[in-house]
Amino acid sequence: RKVLERIAKVLIEKETIEKEEFEKLIKKKTRIKKLKK
């Protein structure tokens, strides 16, 4: 959910998001989940 909120915030500010930026936002959360396991 936090990832979606972060993505929504960026989209509200910029209206568009580049693929690289989107992937960067997703990877941050994925990396955190892997560290917790």
C-alpha positions as CSV (number, residue, x, y, z in Angstrom):
1,R,0.0,0.0,0.0
2,K,2.8,2.4,0.8
3,V,4.3,1.8,-2.6
4,L,1.0,2.8,-4.3
5,E,0.7,5.9,-2.1
6,R,4.3,6.9,-3.1
7,I,3.5,6.3,-6.8
8,A,0.3,8.3,-6.5
9,K,2.1,11.2,-4.9
10,V,4.6,11.3,-7.7
11,L,1.9,11.1,-10.3
12,I,-0.1,13.9,-8.7
13,E,3.0,16.1,-8.7
14,K,4.3,15.3,-12.2
15,E,1.2,13.8,-14.0
16,T,3.5,11.3,-15.7
17,I,6.2,9.0,-14.5
18,E,9.0,7.5,-16.5
19,K,9.5,3.8,-16.5
20,E,12.8,4.1,-14.7
21,E,11.3,6.1,-11.9
22,F,8.4,3.8,-11.5
23,E,10.7,0.8,-11.3
24,K,12.9,2.6,-8.8
25,L,9.8,3.2,-6.5
26,I,8.8,-0.5,-6.8
27,K,12.3,-1.8,-6.1
28,K,12.6,0.2,-2.9
29,K,9.7,-1.7,-1.4
30,T,10.7,-5.0,-2.8
31,R,14.2,-4.7,-1.4
32,I,12.7,-3.9,2.1
33,K,10.5,-6.9,2.0
34,K,13.4,-9.2,1.1
35,L,15.4,-7.8,4.0
36,K,12.6,-8.5,6.5
37,K,12.4,-12.2,5.5
